[in-house]
Amino acid sequence: MRFYVCSPQCTCQNKNIEKYFPSASLGDRFHLKESLGRPKPNVEVKRHVSDASIKPSNLGAELSRDQVVHACSFAHTRMRFLSNSLRQIFLSVFLCLALAFSTSAQEKEEKKSNIAISGFIDAYYGYDFNRPTDEKRLPFLYNHTRANEFAINLALVTVNFEKGRFRANVGIQQGTYAQDNYSAEPKLLRWLNQANAGFALNTSKSVWLDAGLMPSHIGFENAISTKNRTLSRSLIAENSPYFLTGAKLGWQADERWYFSFWVVNGWQVVQGIEGNSIPSIGTQANFKWSPELTLNWSTLVGNNYPDETRRLRYFSNHYLIWKPTPLWGIIAGVDLGWEQQAKNSSNSSFWSGGSLILSYELTANWKAAIRGEYYFDPDGVMATNQNGAGLKTSGFSLNLDRNFGNNFIFRVESRYLISPESQFLSESRSSNSDFFLLASISIHLH
């Protein structure tokens, strides 16, 4: 079957119906003449589309939007009278959809959006062999914290906008991550994963000033689990800020060096600390030695108490990311921190932690990782254990990932922690160790 889209001036409309539609009945020819005789504005070139040429790859290139409308109109007219074949009906519908789709796709390619929307969800089940009685499995962990139940760690929708020298990001979240990390914030603010805007201070956009609620510059792990080498977070990541609120000045000096300077409300808070009159100051120096090796040093200094009980905190984070071969990866991180024991005191409490992760790509879809770590905070400045004492623990974990395409990941992990003291609880009894299993299904759409 052939369709002809003719201009109003075409002389074949009333003369060549029998030639082009020999199988049409007399009544069909009358209606076809009537349809072909209708005005078709803005269509100046006669084109014909045969069965063999109905392909999305060439239809949009041949026909304009007005031609698409006319082709579809005529196709429906022809099919109304030659409806004896289901194949013809299907072909007519397909033609209209293909023409419209190809035209729309071309328009989208010509006009790229300045807005990007992404979604992420991380559902998990955790089993703790110590059988904790509290809802939160361990007091020093803030991800995948529910034991012996199914839960959502993070459900996140993020909108990113960038046009010219302006950019903005908004992330809306829910899950146990939001409940545990934002527990000190009003419930309304717990919905915000990030909310910030920035402006490039130069035309090359190498210097940006951003303000609002932003992901922290500290550490090699973040809230989105699929971006981390292991399912659970390391102890140093769990006890340092995931987010900060304030202003950031970032400078991409060249392809290798990046620097940032931060002025924020305090240590992982959205609202300012009541009674505190001084902001916290942060810095970052990130150096890409090569595409395979990255070195980073980040700091955060400030007070997290009211002025009457001011105690300055000094924190330094260091990490290395190295990929010695296409299959092997190494991450090493060390945190050091000091906090005054009292206002104007020369005595400070000290804590430290470290993590070493070795990962290997078994196949294109299978990955494995092993982690060794420790955390030492005898005064409990940052972390306490189940007995209320400052955290002293070390441990290791094994991680296995299975990718299904680019958006779906299934992960399992076993983790063992041990303490020189009986800091853990096993069914309400003291224990010096804890062993638990995690399984997660994550979907990332972007």
C-alpha positions as CSV (number, residue, x, y, z in Angstrom):
1,M,0.0,0.0,0.0
2,R,1.3,3.5,-0.9
3,F,0.3,6.9,0.6
4,Y,0.7,10.1,-1.4
5,V,0.9,13.5,0.3
6,C,0.4,16.2,-2.4
7,S,0.4,19.9,-2.5
8,P,-2.9,21.8,-3.1
9,Q,-1.7,22.6,-6.6
10,C,-1.1,19.0,-7.5
11,T,-3.2,18.0,-10.6
12,C,-3.1,14.3,-9.8
13,Q,-5.7,14.5,-7.1
14,N,-8.7,13.9,-9.3
15,K,-7.0,12.2,-12.2
16,N,-4.8,9.5,-10.9
17,I,-6.8,7.8,-8.2
18,E,-7.4,4.8,-10.4
19,K,-3.7,4.6,-11.2
20,Y,-2.4,4.7,-7.6
21,F,-5.3,2.8,-6.0
22,P,-6.4,0.2,-8.6
23,S,-7.9,-2.1,-5.9
24,A,-10.2,0.5,-4.4
25,S,-13.9,0.3,-5.0
26,L,-15.8,3.0,-6.7
27,G,-17.2,4.3,-3.4
28,D,-13.6,4.2,-2.0
29,R,-12.3,6.2,-4.9
30,F,-15.0,8.8,-4.4
31,H,-14.1,9.3,-0.7
32,L,-10.4,9.3,-1.6
33,K,-10.9,12.0,-4.1
34,E,-12.8,14.0,-1.6
35,S,-10.1,13.6,1.0
36,L,-7.3,14.3,-1.4
37,G,-9.1,17.4,-2.6
38,R,-9.0,19.0,0.8
39,P,-6.5,21.9,1.4
40,K,-3.2,20.8,2.9
41,P,-1.5,24.1,4.0
42,N,2.3,24.5,4.2
43,V,2.9,21.3,2.3
44,E,4.8,22.2,-0.9
45,V,6.6,19.0,-1.9
46,K,4.9,15.8,-3.0
47,R,6.3,12.8,-1.1
48,H,5.3,9.2,-1.0
49,V,5.9,6.7,1.7
50,S,5.9,3.0,0.9
51,D,5.8,0.0,3.1
52,A,9.5,-0.6,2.8
53,S,10.4,3.0,3.8
54,I,8.5,3.2,7.0
55,K,11.5,3.4,9.4
56,P,11.9,5.7,12.3
57,S,15.5,6.4,11.1
58,N,14.3,8.1,7.9
59,L,10.8,9.2,8.4
60,G,11.6,12.1,10.7
61,A,14.4,13.2,8.3
62,E,12.0,13.4,5.3
63,L,8.9,14.9,6.8
64,S,8.2,18.1,8.6
65,R,5.7,18.4,11.5
66,D,2.9,19.6,9.1
67,Q,3.7,16.8,6.7
68,V,3.4,14.3,9.6
69,V,0.0,15.6,10.5
70,H,-1.2,15.3,7.0
71,A,0.3,11.9,6.4
72,C,-1.4,10.6,9.6
73,S,-4.8,12.2,8.6
74,F,-4.7,10.6,5.1
75,A,-3.5,7.2,6.5
76,H,-6.5,7.1,8.8
77,T,-8.9,8.1,6.0
78,R,-7.5,5.3,3.8
79,M,-7.7,2.7,6.5
80,R,-11.3,3.6,7.3
81,F,-12.4,2.4,3.9
82,L,-9.8,-0.3,3.3
83,S,-10.2,-2.0,6.7
84,N,-10.4,-5.6,5.5
85,S,-6.8,-6.3,6.5
86,L,-5.5,-6.2,10.1
87,R,-2.0,-5.7,8.7
88,Q,-3.1,-2.4,7.0
89,I,-4.6,-1.2,10.3
90,F,-1.4,-2.0,12.2
91,L,0.7,-0.4,9.6
92,S,-1.3,2.9,9.7
93,V,-1.0,3.2,13.4
94,F,2.7,2.3,13.4
95,L,3.3,5.0,10.7
96,C,1.6,7.7,12.7
97,L,3.5,6.8,15.9
98,A,6.8,6.4,14.2
99,L,6.5,9.8,12.5
100,A,5.5,11.5,15.7
101,F,8.2,9.8,17.7
102,S,11.0,10.5,15.3
103,T,10.0,14.2,15.1
104,S,9.9,14.5,18.9
105,A,13.2,12.7,19.3
106,Q,14.9,15.1,16.9
107,E,13.5,18.1,18.8
108,K,14.8,16.7,22.1
109,E,18.3,16.3,20.6
110,E,18.3,19.8,19.4
111,K,17.2,21.2,22.8
112,K,19.1,19.5,25.5
113,S,17.6,20.1,28.9
114,N,19.4,22.0,31.7
115,I,17.7,19.9,34.3
116,A,18.7,16.3,35.3
117,I,16.6,14.1,37.5
118,S,17.8,11.0,39.1
119,G,16.4,8.5,41.6
120,F,17.9,6.0,44.0
121,I,16.6,3.4,46.4
122,D,18.5,1.1,48.7
123,A,16.4,-1.7,50.3
124,Y,18.1,-4.0,52.8
125,Y,17.8,-6.8,55.3
126,G,20.3,-7.1,58.2
127,Y,20.7,-10.0,60.6
128,D,22.7,-9.5,63.8
129,F,23.8,-12.7,65.5
130,N,23.9,-10.8,68.9
131,R,20.2,-10.3,68.6
132,P,20.0,-6.7,69.8
133,T,16.9,-5.5,71.6
134,D,17.1,-1.9,70.5
135,E,15.7,-0.7,67.2
136,K,19.0,0.6,66.1
137,R,21.6,-2.2,65.9
138,L,24.7,-0.3,67.1
139,P,24.9,3.3,68.4
140,F,28.0,4.2,66.3
141,L,26.5,3.2,62.9
142,Y,24.2,5.4,60.8
143,N,23.5,3.3,57.7
144,H,21.7,0.0,57.4
145,T,21.1,0.1,61.1
146,R,17.9,-2.0,61.5
147,A,18.4,-5.6,62.7
148,N,16.4,-8.7,61.7
149,E,13.9,-6.8,59.5
150,F,13.5,-5.4,56.0
151,A,14.0,-1.7,55.7
152,I,14.8,1.2,53.3
153,N,18.2,2.7,54.0
154,L,17.8,5.6,51.5
155,A,15.1,6.5,49.0
156,L,16.3,9.6,47.2
157,V,15.1,11.8,44.3
158,T,17.6,14.5,43.1
159,V,17.1,17.4,40.7
160,N,20.2,19.1,39.3
161,F,20.0,22.3,37.3
162,E,22.9,24.1,35.5
163,K,22.7,26.9,33.0
164,G,25.6,29.2,32.1
165,R,27.3,30.1,35.4
166,F,24.5,29.1,37.7
167,R,23.7,25.7,39.2
168,A,21.4,24.3,41.9
169,N,20.7,20.9,43.5
170,V,17.8,19.6,45.5
171,G,17.5,16.1,46.9
172,I,14.5,14.7,48.7
173,Q,15.0,11.6,50.9
174,Q,13.5,9.2,53.3
175,G,14.7,6.0,55.0
176,T,16.7,4.9,58.0
177,Y,19.7,6.9,56.8
178,A,17.6,10.1,57.1
179,Q,16.2,9.1,60.5
180,D,19.5,8.3,62.0
181,N,21.7,11.1,60.5
182,Y,19.1,13.8,60.9
183,S,17.7,12.8,64.3
184,A,18.6,16.2,65.9
185,E,16.8,18.1,63.1
186,P,13.1,19.0,62.8
187,K,11.1,16.3,60.9
188,L,10.6,18.6,58.0
189,L,14.3,19.1,57.5
190,R,14.9,15.3,57.5
191,W,13.4,15.3,54.0
192,L,16.4,17.2,52.6
193,N,19.4,15.3,51.4
194,Q,20.8,18.5,49.8
195,A,19.5,21.9,48.9
196,N,22.1,24.3,47.5
197,A,22.8,26.8,44.7
198,G,26.1,28.0,43.2
199,F,27.5,30.7,40.9
200,A,30.7,30.5,38.8
201,L,32.9,33.4,39.7
202,N,34.8,33.3,36.4
203,T,33.9,32.6,32.7
204,S,35.9,29.3,32.6
205,K,33.8,28.1,35.6
206,S,36.8,26.9,37.5
207,V,35.9,28.9,40.6
208,W,32.4,28.3,42.2
209,L,30.7,29.7,45.2
210,D,28.0,27.4,46.5
211,A,25.7,27.8,49.5
212,G,23.1,25.7,51.3
213,L,22.9,22.1,52.5
214,M,25.7,20.2,50.7
215,P,27.5,16.8,50.7
216,S,30.5,16.9,53.0
217,H,34.1,17.3,51.6
218,I,35.3,14.7,54.2
219,G,36.0,11.1,53.4
220,F,35.8,8.8,50.4
221,E,32.3,7.4,51.1
222,N,28.9,9.1,50.8
223,A,25.2,8.4,51.4
224,I,24.6,6.6,48.1
225,S,25.8,3.1,48.8
226,T,26.4,2.1,45.2
227,K,29.1,4.7,44.9
228,N,31.1,3.0,47.7
229,R,33.3,-0.1,47.4
230,T,31.5,-1.8,50.3
231,L,27.8,-2.1,51.2
232,S,28.2,-0.8,54.8
233,R,30.2,2.3,55.6
234,S,33.6,2.2,57.3
235,L,33.7,3.3,60.9
236,I,35.6,6.5,60.1
237,A,32.9,7.4,57.5
238,E,30.1,6.7,60.0
239,N,31.6,9.0,62.6
240,S,32.4,12.0,60.4
241,P,30.0,14.3,58.6
242,Y,28.0,13.2,55.6
243,F,26.6,16.7,55.0
244,L,27.4,20.3,56.0
245,T,25.3,23.5,55.8
246,G,27.0,26.8,54.9
247,A,29.0,28.2,52.1
248,K,31.8,26.6,50.0
249,L,34.4,28.3,47.7
250,G,35.8,25.7,45.3
251,W,38.6,26.1,42.8
252,Q,39.6,23.6,40.1
253,A,43.2,24.9,39.7
254,D,44.0,22.5,36.8
255,E,43.2,18.9,35.8
256,R,45.1,17.6,38.8
257,W,44.5,20.0,41.7
258,Y,41.2,20.9,43.4
259,F,40.8,23.1,46.5
260,S,37.8,24.1,48.6
261,F,37.2,26.4,51.6
262,W,34.1,26.0,53.8
263,V,32.3,28.1,56.3
264,V,29.5,26.0,57.9
265,N,27.1,25.9,60.9
266,G,28.9,23.0,62.6
267,W,29.5,19.3,62.6
268,Q,26.8,17.7,60.4
269,V,23.9,20.0,61.3
270,V,21.3,21.7,59.2
271,Q,20.4,24.4,61.7
272,G,22.9,26.3,63.6
273,I,23.9,25.2,67.0
274,E,21.9,27.1,69.6
275,G,24.1,29.5,71.6
276,N,27.1,29.1,69.4
277,S,28.4,32.3,67.8
278,I,31.4,31.0,65.8
279,P,31.2,29.1,62.5
280,S,33.2,26.0,61.7
281,I,35.9,26.2,59.0
282,G,36.8,23.5,56.6
283,T,39.4,23.0,53.9
284,Q,40.1,20.4,51.2
285,A,43.1,19.7,48.9
286,N,42.5,17.0,46.3
287,F,45.4,15.9,44.0
288,K,45.0,13.5,41.1
289,W,48.5,12.2,40.7
290,S,47.3,10.2,37.7
291,P,44.0,8.8,36.5
292,E,44.6,5.8,38.7
293,L,45.8,7.6,41.9
294,T,44.1,10.3,44.0
295,L,45.2,11.8,47.2
296,N,43.0,13.9,49.5
297,W,43.4,15.9,52.7
298,S,40.4,17.5,54.4
299,T,40.0,19.4,57.6
300,L,37.2,20.8,59.8
301,V,37.7,23.0,62.8
302,G,35.0,24.5,65.0
303,N,32.9,24.5,68.1
304,N,29.8,22.3,68.5
305,Y,28.6,23.6,71.9
306,P,27.1,26.8,73.2
307,D,29.6,29.6,73.9
308,E,29.4,29.0,77.6
309,T,30.8,25.5,77.3
310,R,32.9,26.1,74.1
311,R,35.2,23.2,73.2
312,L,37.1,23.5,69.9
313,R,37.3,20.5,67.8
314,Y,40.1,19.9,65.3
315,F,39.6,17.2,62.7
316,S,41.8,15.9,59.9
317,N,40.8,13.4,57.2
318,H,43.3,11.7,54.8
319,Y,42.7,9.2,52.1
320,L,44.2,7.5,49.0
321,I,42.4,5.9,46.1
322,W,44.6,3.8,43.9
323,K,43.7,1.5,41.0
324,P,47.0,-0.3,40.2
325,T,45.4,-2.5,37.5
326,P,42.1,-2.4,35.7
327,L,40.8,-5.2,38.0
328,W,42.3,-4.3,41.4
329,G,41.5,-1.3,43.6
330,I,42.9,0.0,46.9
331,I,41.4,2.7,49.2
332,A,43.2,3.7,52.4
333,G,41.9,6.3,54.9
334,V,42.9,7.7,58.2
335,D,41.1,10.2,60.5
336,L,42.6,12.1,63.4
337,G,40.7,14.3,65.8
338,W,41.1,16.4,68.9
339,E,38.6,18.2,71.1
340,Q,39.1,20.4,74.2
341,Q,38.0,18.7,77.3
342,A,36.7,22.0,78.7
343,K,36.5,25.7,77.7
344,N,39.9,27.3,77.4
345,S,41.5,24.0,78.5
346,S,44.9,22.9,77.3
347,N,43.9,19.2,77.7
348,S,42.3,17.5,74.7
349,S,40.6,14.2,74.0
350,F,42.0,12.4,71.0
351,W,40.5,9.8,68.7
352,S,41.6,8.1,65.5
353,G,40.4,5.6,63.0
354,G,41.6,3.9,59.8
355,S,40.2,1.8,57.0
356,L,41.8,-0.3,54.2
357,I,39.7,-1.6,51.3
358,L,40.9,-4.0,48.7
359,S,38.5,-4.6,45.8
360,Y,38.6,-6.9,42.7
361,E,36.5,-7.1,39.6
362,L,35.8,-10.8,39.2
363,T,33.9,-10.3,35.9
364,A,32.1,-7.4,34.2
365,N,29.1,-7.9,36.6
366,W,30.7,-9.5,39.7
367,K,32.8,-7.5,42.2
368,A,34.3,-8.4,45.5
369,A,35.9,-6.4,48.3
370,I,37.5,-7.0,51.7
371,R,37.9,-4.3,54.4
372,G,40.0,-4.1,57.5
373,E,39.4,-1.2,59.9
374,Y,39.8,0.1,63.5
375,Y,38.4,2.9,65.6
376,F,39.8,4.2,68.9
377,D,37.9,6.9,70.8
378,P,38.5,6.2,74.5
379,D,36.7,9.3,75.7
380,G,33.7,8.8,73.5
381,V,33.9,12.2,71.8
382,M,32.6,10.8,68.5
383,A,31.4,7.3,69.2
384,T,30.2,5.1,72.1
385,N,29.4,1.5,72.1
386,Q,26.5,-0.4,73.6
387,N,27.8,-0.2,77.1
388,G,28.1,3.6,76.9
389,A,31.9,3.6,76.9
390,G,34.1,5.2,74.3
391,L,34.3,3.0,71.2
392,K,37.4,0.8,70.9
393,T,37.0,-1.7,68.2
394,S,38.5,-3.2,65.0
395,G,37.2,-5.6,62.4
396,F,36.9,-6.8,58.9
397,S,34.2,-7.3,56.3
398,L,33.7,-9.3,53.0
399,N,31.6,-7.8,50.2
400,L,30.2,-9.4,47.0
401,D,28.3,-7.4,44.4
402,R,26.3,-8.5,41.4
403,N,25.4,-5.9,38.8
404,F,22.3,-6.3,36.5
405,G,22.8,-3.7,33.8
406,N,23.7,-0.1,34.8
407,N,20.9,0.5,37.3
408,F,20.3,-2.6,39.4
409,I,22.8,-4.0,42.0
410,F,22.5,-6.8,44.5
411,R,25.0,-6.8,47.3
412,V,25.8,-9.0,50.3
413,E,28.2,-8.4,53.1
414,S,29.4,-10.1,56.3
415,R,31.0,-7.9,59.0
416,Y,32.8,-8.8,62.2
417,L,33.8,-6.4,64.9
418,I,35.8,-7.2,68.0
419,S,36.7,-5.1,71.1
420,P,39.5,-5.5,73.7
421,E,36.7,-4.8,76.2
422,S,33.2,-6.3,76.5
423,Q,31.6,-3.3,74.8
424,F,28.9,-5.2,72.8
425,L,25.7,-6.8,73.9
426,S,24.6,-10.2,72.9
427,E,21.0,-10.8,73.9
428,S,21.5,-8.2,76.7
429,R,24.6,-9.9,77.9
430,S,28.1,-8.4,77.6
431,S,30.2,-9.5,74.7
432,N,33.5,-8.5,73.1
433,S,32.4,-9.1,69.5
434,D,29.6,-8.7,67.0
435,F,28.9,-10.5,63.7
436,F,26.2,-9.5,61.3
437,L,25.1,-10.0,57.7
438,L,23.7,-7.5,55.2
439,A,21.9,-7.9,51.9
440,S,20.8,-5.0,49.8
441,I,19.0,-4.4,46.5
442,S,19.7,-1.0,45.0
443,I,18.2,0.7,42.0
444,H,19.8,3.9,40.5
445,L,17.9,5.7,37.8
446,H,19.3,8.7,35.9
